[in-house]
């Protein structure tokens, strides 16, 4: 591979939107993950599909690796740079291209963020429901198949994406799917690229389904004497078929951290469920009554309701800030986050196993979970120079992965594979890897697209 001639051509085309400065390269060298920064040779800032096409065509001809970069909120090493290649930042591709309120859909460029989109939609009576916590770019959310706190009601990125514009490694621009609610037109290429993490092409535009803003939104917290009782309540809520928008779990340690970090008042440092109900006022009251009874049967406290929109937003902001609240525990520290997901009938068993194993190793490990869809995270704040601590964390992670797979779960519910979970993917899908490699070689024969992520091609 040779970047020299490519660099000359790209500099001539993009001018000051092609940067080789150390500070710029450092800013785009990694996400919110556990990896040391890797600086690419340069960072480039395209503004259109055609400019991405130009970049990839030149890089493909010279075998120069490329790493797509959105907002940098990924957690698994998905956007770590490539020392022999260039990083393509999509930050200038942040336009909302079309909103069709009557059809509940819209089309956006890749670096539109979820908060930006919902701010744009706030007067239209519709919203974008996928909420991973971080203010992530929608293209990146598509690339990692993200979900978040409201997946129990509204699904994941796979549920709300109906089409994509993707630029392939040879510069070809393709449009998958469309605006219709259903289609039987050939292979489902849209879902092929969702979760591909930039290894098959660069997602530059996303066609999305939107949801109507509910008539009534009610949020509450409920405390429990044990984590197992809290998790069992969430499991039973789903098994009863209660139409709930979110059930979020924070264990005792995480509640203590969040109370201090987010200045929460009127809540306790004990295992806690955050509930949110979306629907009509009457339907919500019926659902709430059942969930309150289930909570009471599991020794839950009385529900503490968010009195107004400001209080509700503060409550959920504390949940969204969990990662940063944990990271703040260690100066210049990092956070190792697990991301397992199991069938809802197995969630209590899996969380109990995780809690017991955490207690054995004696490390601080707050836990949070999207329990409504069987997904939870154990968070380890640590000093990256403490190799012994990292070894203990990884040993715990290995045990949790093995338990998860025994329970017919998955190694990653929403973060993707990146660099971090490549060995775990081999455990979960050893029979799929050869097929994935065949697809990769077909669409990216020179292996320039985010090479080394998800799996090693050679």
N, C-alpha and C positions, 0 to 999 in steps of 0.2 A: 504494500500500500504506500501511496505517496500523497502527502497533503500539499506539497509545494506548489504544483501547477494549479491545483484546485483553489488554493488560497489566493493566488494572483487573480484568477477569474472571478471569484466571489467578492474580493475586495473591489474589483472594477465595477461589479454590478451593484453591490450594496453599500459601498462607501463606509460611513461611520456606523452603519448597522451591522458591520462585521468587526468584532472586537477581539483583540489578542491581549488586552491588558490583564494583568494578574488579578486585580480586584474584581473585574467583571467575571473572569473565568472562575474565581473562587466562589462568587455569589451563586453560580449555577453548577456547582460541583457535586451536590448531594441534596437529599430531601431531609425530612425530619426522622432520620433513621439512625442506626448504630454505627454506620460506616465512616471511616476517615474520608475527607474530601478527596476526590480525584479530578484534577483539572484537565479539561479537554484542551486541545490546541487553540480553539477559538470558540466564541459564542456568536451566533448569527440570529438576527431578528426579522424574519419575514413578515409581510403584511397581507399576503393573499395566498390562495391555493396555488396560483401559477408560480409564485416565488418559491414556495416549498417544493414544487415540482422541479424548478430549475436547480435548486440546491441538491435534491436527491439524484437527479440525473447526472450531475457532475460528480458527485461523490460515488455513485455506483460505477461510473466509468473508471474511476481511479481506486476503487476498493477502499474508500475512506469511511470509517464507521461514523454513525450519527446517533445521538441520544436526544429524543424529544423531551422538552421540559415545559411544564405548565406553571403552577404556583409553588411547587416544591414542598407540598405537604405530605407526600407519600412516605410510608413507614418501613418499607421492606428493601430499600436500596434500588427501587425501580428506576430512579433518575440519576444515580451515581455516574459521574462523567467517564469519558474514555480518553486515556492519555494519548492515543494515536488518532483520535477523531475530533469531531466538532459537536457541540451541543446546539440544538435548534430551540431557541426560546420562542414560544408562541404568544408571548405577553401582549404583542401588538394586535393579535387577532382576537379582539374582545368586543365585537359588535353583535347586537341582537338583530338578526336579519329579518325576521318576520314573526308576528304574533297573530294567531287566528283564534280569537276568543270563542267564536261560535262553534268551532270544531275542537276546542280544548287542545290546541297544539301550538308549537313555535319552532323556529329554527335559529340556532345560535352558532357563532364561531367558537372554536375550541377553548379559548381562554376567558370566555364569559364565566364569572363565578356564580355560585348558587345564590349568594346574597345580592349580587348585582341584578340577576334575573328576577328575583322575587321583589326587589325594590321597583323594578320596571313594571311589574305586573300588579302592583298593590291596588291600583284603582280599577282593575279589570274584573275583579271577582274570581280570579283563578290564581293558582300558585304552583310552583315546582316543589314536589314533596320529598325528594330524596335529600337526606340530611346527615352527612357523614361527620358533622361536628365542625371540622375545619372549613374555612371559606375556600373550598377547593375549586379548581377549574372544571367545568363540565366535560371538557375533552379528556382530562386526566381521570375524572370519575368514570367515564366510559372505558378508558384504557385499562383501568384496574377492576372494573365491574363493582364499583362501590355501592354502598347502601347506607346504613346508619340507623338512627333512632326510630324512624317511622316505617321501616321495612315491613313490620307486622301488618300494617294496613295498606300501604301504598306500593309495596314491593321494592325491588332493587333497580339499578340502572337497566338491567335486562328487561324489566317490566315496562319502563317508560320510554325507551328508545325505539323509534320505528324506522329510523334511517340514518345513514352516515355519509359524509364525504371523506374519502380516504385517499391519500397520496401514497402510491406504492414505491418500492425501492428504485424502480427504473424511471420514476417521474410521472407515470401514468396516473391520472385522476379518475377515480370511479365513484359513483353514487349508488349506495345500497338502499334497499327498502323504499319508503316513501311516506306519505301522509295518511294512508288509509289504516283503519283499525286492524285489518287482516289482509294477507296476501298468500297465494300459493305459487308465486312466480319463481320457480327454480330454487337453488340452494339458498339457505339463510345466511348470506354473507354478513349481514349486520351483526348477528351474534358471534360470528367467527372473529370479528375484530374487537368486540366487547370483551375485555379481559386479556387482550393480547399484549398489553403493556408496551406498545411501540415496537414490537419485534416483527410485525408483519407489514406495517405501514404507519403513516402519521394521520391520525384522525384530525381533520381540520374544521369540520362542521358537524353539528348534531341536530337531528330532528327529534323533538321531545313531545310526549303526551303531558298535558297539564291536568290539574284536578281543581274542581270548584272549592272555594273557601267554605268551610263548614259553617252552618248557621250558628252552632254553639261549640265552643272549645273550653273544656274544663280540665284544670291540672291540679294534682294533689300529690302529697307525699305520705307514705305510711312507714312507720318504723317497726322493726321486729327484734326479738331477743336473740335470734340466731340467723345466720346466713341461709341455712338449709330451709328454715320456715319461709323466708322471703322468696327464695327460688321456687319452692313448692307452690306458693301462692300464684306466682307468674305462670308456672306450668299449668296449674288447674284453670286459670283464667282463659288460657288459649284452648285447653281441652274442652271447656264448656262452650266454646264458640262465641265468646263475648267480642263484639266488634269494637276493639280498642285501638287507638292510634299508636300509643307508645307504652312500653313497660321497660323502664330502665332500672337496673340494679347498681347500687354502690355499696360495697361492704363497709364495715365499721371503720377501717383504716382510711379508706378513700373519703368517707363522709367527714372524718376529722380533718383531713387535708383540705377538702373543698370548703368547709366552714371557715377555715382560716384564710385560704387563698381568695375565695370569692366573697368573703364578708357576709356569709349567710346568717340569718337570724331566725329564731323560732323553730329550728330543727335540731335533731340530736345526732351525736356521733355514735350511731348504731346501724346495723344492717338496714338498708332503706330501699324502698321501691318508689320510683317516680312514675306516676300514671298520667296519661293524657287521653281524653275522650273527645272524638270528633263526631258530630252528627246533629240531629235536631235536639232541642232541649229535652223533649219528652224521651226520646230514645237514649240520650245520655243518662238521664235520671234512672231509667230502668237498668242500664248496664252498670252504673255506679252502685246501685243497691246490691246487685249480685256480687260484684267484686269486693265491696265492703264486707259482705257476709263471708266470702272466701278468706279474706285477710283476717277477719276476726277468728275464724276457725283455726287459723295458723298462728294465733297469739299476736296478731298485728295490732298496732295502735289505732286510734281514731284517725281518719283522714284529716290532713291539714291542707286546706284549699288555698290556692293562689287567688287572692281577692280581686285582682284586676290584671290588665294586660302587662303593666310594668312589673308586677310581682311575678307573673308567669314567665316573662322574658328573663328576669333575673335568675329564676329557678333553673331554667333550661340553659342559660349562659354558664351557670356553674357546672352543669353537665358537660357542655361543650369544652369548657376550660380544663377538664380533668387531665388531659395529657400534659398541659403546661403547668398545672398545679403540682404534678408529680415531678416533672423536670426541674422545677424550682427548688426541690429538696436537696439537690447536690450542685454545688458551684461548678460550672462548666461540665455538668453531668450529661448523661444520655439516658434514654428510656428504652428498655427492651420490652416490647409488647407482644404477647401472644394473641392469636386471632382464631381460635377454634370455634367450630359450629357443629352442633349435634341435633338429631331429631328431638322434637320438643319433649317426648316421653323420657329422654335420657338426660335432660339438662340438669336435673337435681343431682343425679349420680355423678355427672362430670364435674360440676362446680364443687361438690363435696370432696371429690378426689383431689381437685386442685388445691382447695383450702388445706386439706390434710398434708399434702406434699410441701406446700409453702411453709407450714408450721415446722416440718422436719428440718428444713434447711436453714431456718432462722434468719431469713432476709426479709426486709420490708417489701411487701408486694401487695399494694392496693389492687382491688378488683372492681371492674365495671362490666356491665353486660346489657346487650339488647335481648333480654330474655324472651321476648315475644316470638323471636325467630330462632332461638337456640344458640345465639352467638354471644360469647363473652371474652373479655380480655383480662389477663393478669399483667400488671405493669411493674417493672423492676427499675427503679432509679439506681444508677450506678456510676462510679468513676471509671471512665474508659481505660485508665492506666492500671486498674486493679484486675489483672488477668485471672486471679483466683476467684474473685467474685463472679466474673463473667462465665467462668467454667461452671460454677454452681448453677447459675441461671440457665445456661444451655442444657445442663443435665436435667434440670426440672422441666424445661421445654420439651426435651426428648421424651420424658415420661408422659407428659400431658398429650403429646402427639400420639404416642402409642395407645393411650387410653381412649383418645378421641376416635381413632380408627377402629378400635375394638367395638366402639359404640355406634359404628356406621356413620361417623361424622366426617368432617373435612378439615384439612390443615389450615385453611384460610377462608373465612366467611366473607371478607370484604376488602382486605388490604392488598390482595394479590400475592405473587410469589417473589418477584424481583430477584435479588441475590440471596436474600435471607432464608428463603424456604425452598431452595432448589432440592436439597436432599430430602426434605419432607414430601415434596411432590413425587419424587421417585418411590417413596413408600406408599403413597395413596394411589398413584396411577402408573405403575410400571408398564402396564400393557398399552397405555395411551401415548407414552413418550415417543415411541417410534413413529406413530401417526402424526404427532405434532411436528416432529422433525421433518417428515415428508412434506407437510404443508409449508413449513418454514423455508425449506430448500426450493420449493416451487415458486413461492412469492418473493423470496429474497435470496436468490442463488449465490450472491457474493457475501451474504451474511454481514451486511452493513447496518441493519436496523437493530439498534440497542443490543448488540451482541453480548452473549453471556448472561442475559437475564432470562428468567423462567427455567431454562435448562441450558446445558452446554451442548452445542451442535456437534462438536467433534469429540 
